[in-house]
Amino acid sequence: MSEPLEVTCDESGAEGEKLVGGNTDIFTHAAILMSRRAAEECIGELRERAPTPASQYAACHVLRDKHRGTLRWLLGPSGPLLGRAHVFLTEKPFLAVRKIVALLDAGHSPGVGLALDPRSSARAVTLYREGPRAFGPARWTAFLDSFNYLLRAKNGQGVTMSVDDAFLLVDELRGPGPAGEIVELLWQARPRVAAFRERLLEAPHVFPTLDPLIPAIVRAVEFWGRGGEPVSIVHDRQTTLTDERIARLRALLDGRLAGLRLAESFLDARIQVADVIAGVARRIAVDELAGRGDPGFIALLRPYVDERSVWGDARTGALLGQHPDAVMSG
């Protein structure tokens, strides 16, 4: 077997399993294939072009308006990252919808994976795009929020959501129209939802169902190991990545993940580079989703973005290079 590729990762926008009503609707995960020396040279060049007294370089330093030229250099063809960085984007509310729709399939559950069958993927897209208009923004957000709590074993806010509570709103929303018909199917799947909730409470320490970090790591291994090479990951410290979950990840990836170790960003310039590209990607994506994006930066970011990112918005997905079938196939 060949030596594993050592890939270094960091994220931006992590809020655990809180996918609705958090500080940001976008989660980004960057995985870079770069030597320590190349990463140190990259950070050194950034410090010259966009100086900061901070001991660790971060995305916020290069995202200042006065450093837009440096950002163009960093992402552009003459910069150090093209071909060395891969970014997986997650539109958190759309991920929540995909997890809800997974409950409709008797042979599927909202576990760690992202894959849905074509019919379920189509339902997720329809519900995500039609729901706010069909139900109104307030009830749509309440619907997502209730299932966000229902599909997580623990939350730090002391909110208890029962199946009965969540299905009061499901009962209100089911009815005619594409979105209403999908919610009607959810109403019919209530016993399956209750069974999933029971299993979740019995084993709260398995993979968190909604945390976008786990599937992002899986996708990083798939991307960099697409030639058949095993991948070893160095990741910025994350409380989600316990020894037990790392072991389960290795088992899930069936030998493709050779190892995963956690490291401090101040000790490894590669993590700082991954932090920069993750933060930059999230800012560009957030701005574009809000309608205030810069076409030049979107074009520069596009080569880095995983074409199978979890992205439900059609307009921005096309701009970010999402594969036409990705939103339907997962």
Salt bridges, closest charged atoms under 4 A:
GLU6 OE1 - ARG270 NH1 2.71
GLU15 OE1 - LYS92 NZ 2.66
GLU41 OE2 - ARG37 NE 3.36
GLU45 OE2 - ARG49 NE 2.68
GLU130 OE1 - ARG133 NH2 2.81
ASP164 OD1 - ARG190 NH2 2.26
ASP171 OD1 - ARG174 NE 2.84
GLU172 OE1 - ARG139 NH1 3.50
GLU184 OE1 - ARG174 NH1 3.05
GLU222 OE1 - ARG219 NH1 3.37
GLU264 OE2 - ARG237 NE 2.93
ASP268 OD2 - ARG36 NH2 3.52
ASP268 OD2 - ARG270 NH2 2.78
ASP287 OD1 - ARG292 NE 3.03
GLU288 OE2 - ARG315 NH1 2.67
ASP294 OD2 - ARG68 NH2 2.49
ASP306 OD2 - HIS86 NE2 2.69
ASP306 OD2 - ARG219 NE 2.66
